[in-house]
Each structure stands twice: as C-alpha cells, then as structure tokens.
Amino acid sequence: MFKTSLFRTTVLRTPISSTAVPSLVNSRPYSILDSAKETLNTINKKVGEAAAAGIENAEHISHEAKAKADELTHNAKEGVNDVSAHAKEAAENAGDKSRGIKDKIDDYAKDAKETANEWNADAKEKVSDLKDEAKKYKH
C-alpha cells in the first residue's frame, strides 16, 4: 500500500474516493474552537440586536413619558390658573359682600345714634318738664 520513493516521501497509492473531495476554501479542518467561535459570534450578534431593540424601546418610552409629563404639567398649570381665577373671584365677591355688610353696619350704627339722640332729647325734655314742675311745688 505505501511505497517509499527516492526522496523518502510516502505516497498513497490507493485512489481517493469521490466523496472525499479536498476543499480549496478551508485549508485546515473545522475544529471545536471554530464551532465555539461561531456560536459565540452568533450569540454576540443576537445579544447586540436585543440590546439595540431594548435601547430603541427605552428611547420611545422616554419620549412618550416626556410628552405625557409635559401634558400633565400643562394641565396642572391650567388647573392652577383656574383655581387662582376662582379664588380671585371669590375674594372679590367676599370683598363686595363685606362692603355690603359694612354698609349695613354703618346704617345700623347711624340709626342707633339717631335713636339714641332722640331718646336723649326726650330725656332732656322730660327732665326739663320735671324741673319745671318741681319749681311749682317749691313756691
């Protein structure tokens, strides 16, 4: 089967079967390291794709959250403005009512003063009348 030639090279004399065609692309055999590298590269690619998709989703969610926060801030400002306007209106109404109450108190005070003056005048008149009558009995 083997024959040694002059140059001491071993030559295989049996013909190569048709199923064992030498590959010109791979000059060395496919090893377990190559298989592990290929698997790790595939895993790395899938992890990178998943990370990129996660980052894109996070950016999308971040933009949506910002838009919602802006909307809520706008609504809150409008609510504060509405409450402020209502409070101002209520204060003005309270001011108007307090002015009305003050006017009524002033009217009552004026009426009371007039009544007191009338009673005072009546009392003075009665005192004068009583003095006059008392003078009649003295003499």
Long-range contacts (C-beta under 8 A, 24 or more apart in sequence): none
